[in-house]
Amino acid sequence: MHRASLVLASAAATAALAASSPSTGSATATVSASLIPIPASVAPLPGSFVVRGDTAIYSPADAASGRIAAYFADLVHKTHALTLAVRRLPPAPVAAAVPPRASLPAQAIVFRLDAQAEGASPESYQIDVSPERVLVSAREPHGLFYGAVTLWQLCSGPAADGEIALPAAAISDTPRFRWRGLMLDSARHFQSPEFVMRYIDWMALHKLNVLGWHLTDDQGWRLAIRKYPRLTSIGAWRVPAGEAARGDIDPATGRPRLSGGFYSQDDVRRIVAHARARYVTVLPEVEMPGHATAAIVAYPRLGVTDHPPRAVPEEWGVFTNLFNVEESTFAFLEDVLAEVMQLFPGEYIHVGGDEAVKDQWQASPRVQARMRELGVPTEEALQGYFTQRMGKYLEAHGRRLIGWDEILAGGVPAGAVVMSWRGVDGAIAAAARGHDAVLSPAPTLYLDFRQGTGPDEPPGRGEIVSLERVYRFDPVAGPLAAAAQHVLGVQANLWTEHVRTEERAAYMTWPRAAALAEVAWSPAERRDWMDFERRLPLEFERYRALGVAFSADVFAPPRKLGPWDRRMSQDLGTCTAKLVLNLEDDAPLTGARAVFLIDIENPCWLLPAADLTGARRLTAAVGQVPFNFQIGKDIEDIPLRPPRSAAGELEVRLDGCEGAPLAVLPLAPAADNDAVTVLPAAELPPLSGTHTLCFTFTQRSLDPLWAIDWVQLSP
């Protein structure tokens, strides 16, 4: 995507380096040109080391170091087709715990564990590149692994005749934050175990070390629990939204085909073991007390109402379904957490706690009676009781609870960690109470938002969260500067309501997660947006070599359109910005689908500054999307314009959205088509000058919701 622009940017970056004056700064930039995240310290030295096909890699005899050396060799092979032999270092002299540098193999790459190596963290490392050898040193294997990643990035430059010239340098590096995370939502859309492991691989190459794994939600329960098999036999499957999916009948059942999937416990063990080899901790998230619909469908006794939901929903948004607070339900949740802890050995277990709407608790006589039994005065305090009870259970088993920032409202266990997503206020409040926090603010670190404005952007939330916006996020700005000791780090979240495929999951993540990696790893004073941008072309070449889908929007030229060019919905403006989404059509079932930019709470579009001189016809393509959104009482405020006919109309107005329409396009030709329909063109009266066109639909109900795919003026 945008290949020509990327080549130009790469050439410009190379020219800028070549034109810079011979100074320490330019030499440092040359060494660092391929490195993301930027290391803490880079000191250029005279000369270079040449990696050839016969260059050997040496590592200590321990198994971890051997795996790291082999991992580095495999990366070089994948990206440069060089096969480097991996050998063991000869034993150190008896008197020396670490082989002296003079005794190390020459013209080789050497990995070495050194208990006296510099660095305040187990993840710290040093790399010394000289004409004699490359030496990667660290106190612990964790740091040696990250040294291997940086050395591989140093090898990213062009290879001439199968040789890679590494500029001589001394690199010393250590992380800024200990928590450098991504969250992958596998509940809304299921990803294969193989994709999850590839995602972990890509994280490791950016020194990201925590995978938050969102495994349960209203729309799906993805983790097999032996004691409760219906959680996955029932809770992992749903019928997708829309008429197209409802009409896709499975011959085996005579019912609409189900979509979904789940991870067996063997799958999880394999993924966790793979993550451990990449020095990534997998943090499971099991939502409670809200986002519980799939579990309640599987086991209705867990719900609050007398008529619990009977099917896993295909709707997005916030449901009112909560777990009840019976002792049997707490026993169920403890059973679930017991199996979760057997599978995930990390210190933390995420219990969600967000968006727990209390309507059902308030309306339930039984819940109200339980509150009196427990001595809990309010529903907010009841969630606090719920969270503290789960926290005590985890603590009794040597684990710590982590939850979204809503858990602060009802009180949290003493050792709990707060993940601040509603801005940074949750982290500020947590630190004030003595709790550690992870910063994960929406929208800046929410990867389901669009990266660019172009019509080729995949589905997601409508607001733009650009690469630069992520890069410029400061985790300890403002009040948090005085409470930095409580900031464990940062995490970006990929929610997948609108991310249906694995390729899109990768695209929405990279390179924004590379920006996050530099925020989380590199010293604040080393970060520089323009320098980061100059380093991206080589990063993108690594992505291509490894088969990573990514966005190159950062190098996209501005989109220029003439007066008669087709305007996609993404080229139009929305009349308001209440809840803007870049929504995918639900049809066709296979193949490419249209993507519509639409404010679902006010479906209204604007074409500003349109030169109507000579315009005689207007053509539009439209589609229908299911209104599968739980938005509470806001649904009552969505305007519905009365239709003139059974199918409705697309109305076009001049310089405003009220009054008599300039043109009316009947929707009857599109009424029975689940995909995009080009409507017959409307004739326009003679007009001149620049005007704003407003587009709205008439319809009697919200489901399905009409949407514009494109509009076009013609003479």
Secondary structure, 3 states (H helix, E strand, C coil): CCHHHHHHHHHHHHHHHHHCCCCHHHHHHHHHCCCCCCCCEEEEEEEEEEECCCCEEEECCCHHHHHHHHHHHHHHHHHHCCCCCEEECCCCCCCCCCCCHHHCCCCEEEEEECCCCCCCCCCCEEEEECCCCEEEEECCHHHHHHHHHHHHHHCCCCCECCEEEEEEEEEEECCCCCEEEEEEECCCCCCCHHHHHHHHHHHHCCCCCEEEEECEECCEECECCCCCCHHHHCCCEECCCCHHHHCCEECCCCEECCEECCECHHHHHHHHHHHHHCCCEEEEECCCCCCCHHHHHHCHHHCCCCCCCCCCCCCEECCCCCCCCCHHHHHHHHHHHHHHHHHCCCCEEECCCCCCCCHHHHHCHHHHHHHHHHCCCCHHHHHHHHHHHHHHHHHHCCCEEEEEHHHHCCCCCCCCEEEECCCCHHHHHHHHCCCCEEECCCCCCECCEECCCCCCCCCEEEEECCHHHHHCCCCCCHHHHHHHHHEEEEEEEECCCCCCCHHHHHHHHCCHHHHHHHHHHCCHHHCCHHHHHHHHHHHHHHHHHHCCCCCCHHHCCCCCCCCCCCEEHHHCEECCCCCEEEEECCCCCCCCCCEEEEECCCCEEEEEEEECCCCCEEEEEEEEECCCEECHHHHHHCCCECCCCCCCEEEEEECCCCCCCCEEEECHHHCCCCCCEECCCEECCCCCCEEEEEEEEECCCCCCEEEEEEEEEEC
